Amino acid sequence: MILSELEGVRRPSPAIYERALDALGLIGSGCAFVDDHAENLPPAETLGIRTVHHTSDPVATAAILESLVLDPAPA
């Protein structure tokens, strides 16, 4: 768990995404990040994290996430 209050950084700082990847032992292309604030997405994208802008439709968000699973990132 990465808590911005403990880390001293918060979205949209790229550092928070880097710390999450490090804590999980993953690379960006193996992850997806969902947020309802579009300004938080580009820093994650620069690390190769696939992003989804959630709006008010959870079914649409789930469908996008499912499509990411069905179309995995290149190795």
C-alpha positions as a printed Julia matrix, in Angstrom:
75×3 Matrix{Float64}:
   0.0    0.0     0.0
   1.35   3.38   -0.97
  -0.06   6.27    1.05
   0.74   9.72   -0.27
   0.7   11.1     3.27
   3.54   8.77    4.24
   5.43   9.1     0.96
   5.38  12.89    0.92
   4.23  12.94   -2.71
   0.86  12.59   -4.36
  -0.73  12.3    -7.75
   0.01  13.52  -10.3
   3.69  13.42   -9.31
   5.44  10.64  -11.26
   7.24   9.69   -8.02
   4.09   8.19   -6.5
   3.61   5.9    -9.5
   7.29   4.91   -9.45
   7.05   4.03   -5.76
   3.96   1.92   -6.39
   5.72   0.01   -9.18
   8.77  -0.54   -6.99
   6.64  -1.73   -4.06
   4.81  -4.17   -6.32
   7.95  -5.28   -8.13
   6.3   -4.6   -11.47
   7.05  -2.66  -14.63
   4.59  -0.12  -15.98
   3.47  -2.17  -18.96
   2.18  -4.83  -16.58
  -0.15  -2.43  -14.79
  -3.27  -0.41  -15.29
  -4.26   2.73  -13.43
  -7.85   3.98  -13.19
  -8.67   7.5   -12.05
 -11.58   9.85  -12.37
  -9.28  12.87  -12.71
  -7.75  12.99  -16.2
  -4.79  15.1   -15.05
  -3.53  12.13  -13.0
  -3.18   9.87  -16.05
  -0.28  11.31  -18.13
   2.43  10.82  -15.47
   1.47   7.16  -15.16
   1.48   6.79  -18.94
   5.06   8.08  -19.12
   6.05   5.05  -17.03
   4.3    2.7   -19.46
   1.27   2.17  -17.23
  -1.95   1.75  -19.16
  -4.5    4.26  -17.98
  -8.26   4.46  -17.93
 -10.2    7.64  -17.3
 -13.2    6.59  -15.25
 -16.28   8.72  -15.74
 -19.67   8.05  -14.22
 -20.18   4.71  -15.98
 -18.63   1.81  -14.07
 -19.74  -0.67  -16.75
 -17.79   1.25  -19.39
 -14.73   1.42  -17.15
 -14.9   -2.31  -16.5
 -15.2   -2.98  -20.24
 -12.08  -0.92  -20.93
 -10.17  -2.8   -18.24
 -11.34  -6.1   -19.67
 -10.11  -5.06  -23.12
  -6.68  -4.38  -21.6
  -6.58  -7.92  -20.24
  -7.63  -9.36  -23.58
  -5.06  -7.2   -25.44
  -2.0   -7.44  -23.2
   0.88  -5.01  -23.46
   3.81  -6.05  -25.62
   6.58  -7.82  -23.7
